[in-house]
Amino acid sequence: MRITILTQGTRGDVQPCVALGVRLQRHSHKVKVASHQLFEPLVRDRGLDFALIGGDPSEWHKRTEWTQSRDLGLRWLNADSKRLIDRCRHDLDNLWQACQGADVILWVPLLVICARMAEVLGIPSIGINCYVTSPTRTFACPWLSGRWLKGPGIYNRQTWNFAHQLYWQLLRPTVNSWIQKNLDQPGFSWRGPYHEVVECKQVPMLYGFSPSLLPKPRDWPDWLHVTGYWFLEPPVDWQPPADLVRFLDAGTPPVYIGFGSNASDQPERITELVLKALKLSGQRGVLDIGWGSMDTHSGFSDLNVKFKQQDGNVFWINGAHDWLHDWLFPQLAGVIHHGGAGITPAGVRMGVPTATVPTFGDQFVWGRQILDLGLGAAPIPKNHLTAERLATAIDTLVNDESIRTKSRDFGQKLQAEDGLSNAVELFHSYIENWQNKS
């Protein structure tokens, strides 16, 4: 069976889809991943075919004028919607081309319109994602509120509906015009593609996060599935960097601090803040500059340099992959990150106490769940971050034995889950049912 996976976003968004593709290919399917040029090596190195969608997510996240606002939810949605409009027509052409020759299409929620492409081709499709995008009464939409918010059920549900509509009404003219011209089909109604595809036609969605960290909302229908995380195994020949090994052996377990794809327009200030927090807490640190949240003091004038030791207390990383996290995190006193859908499971799976510094979206959800489960310190929203607050969080992760015990036990529980096997089983079950009905 020929499967095309359509995905976009940061590495934390794309890599789980690649992991799912690898597992599907082991079941004798032929898998192609359509995504950004940035991730072509990640896809091809795993033996999967690649197709280009377009766009550079690292550049999107460097446009940080909207990330500094306290009214972040609406500003982020507005900025992201404009980005999608700018690329929409060209990307739709690429997506349609990537679907040619496929027997099944898997799409992430922002590409739900590709379910219509699958219908035109006479093939099934399935939604996939690693964070909540389906409306629920359980908690409010964090992309809309810009923070964690749990209000009355009807209010929570309406925030999700409003966020869906904000995206859809901005995209509707371009999307429907393309569908009518290229597919000779009527456009989607004013209620949008999610309503038509998922709510009316009950096309299933597989959510690749752990029900242990975030249980499936009770009001979700049977065709929305929470499978467990989709982890990508490290390359067989991967070895940890020798200088990082020496740094770890030379002192007490350090704390990891990195904000991943969350860029900053003030990397100097963030760098000074982080270094001051380490000094106040008396801890060593492994610091990851990510896509631009920190840099100036790290000395990475050459971006090809991946590792650099500043002194006996600080070791800098210029971009970290999940297999480095898997090796590194169990050796640390704690991890502090932005709460992204990719790095969050890497930390909790390894049983490491965690604190998050969320900026937008699902980052607030994961940070809150970590706190509620007793796995770490309270989240510090990025626009409230200070050296003193960060130092307090570090001290909590290092010295709170209850958190350390709960984190260790939870990590063992998470390692026993097999989200990929669950996802593949659900995939085959749906495809078999679809074929029987056809």
Sequence and secondary structure as in RCSB ss.txt:
>XXXX:A:sequence
MRITILTQGTRGDVQPCVALGVRLQRHSHKVKVASHQLFEPLVRDRGLDFALIGGDPSEWHKRTEWTQSRDLGLR
WLNADSKRLIDRCRHDLDNLWQACQGADVILWVPLLVICARMAEVLGIPSIGINCYVTSPTRTFACPWLSGRWLK
GPGIYNRQTWNFAHQLYWQLLRPTVNSWIQKNLDQPGFSWRGPYHEVVECKQVPMLYGFSPSLLPKPRDWPDWLH
VTGYWFLEPPVDWQPPADLVRFLDAGTPPVYIGFGSNASDQPERITELVLKALKLSGQRGVLDIGWGSMDTHSGF
SDLNVKFKQQDGNVFWINGAHDWLHDWLFPQLAGVIHHGGAGITPAGVRMGVPTATVPTFGDQFVWGRQILDLGL
GAAPIPKNHLTAERLATAIDTLVNDESIRTKSRDFGQKLQAEDGLSNAVELFHSYIENWQNKS
>XXXX:A:secstr
 EEEEE  SSHHHHHHHHHHHHHHHHTT EEEEEE GGGHHHHHTTT EEEE    HHHHTT  TTTT SSHHHH
HHHHHHHHHHHHHHHHHHHHHHHHTT SEEEE GGGTTHHHHHHHHT  EEEEESS  S  SSS  HHHHSS   
  HHHHHHHHHHHHHHHHHHHHHHHHHHIIIII      TT HHIIIIIIS   EEE S TTTS   TTS TTEE
E         TT    HHHHHHHHTSS  EEEE TT   S HHHHHHHHHHHHHHHT  EEEE TTTTS GGGT 
 STT  EEE SSSEEEES   HHHHHHHGGGSSEEEE   TTHHHHHHHTT  EEE   STHHHHHHHHHHHTTS
B     GGG  HHHHHHHHHHHHH HHHHHHHHHHHHHHHT  HHHHHHHHHHHHHHHHHHH 
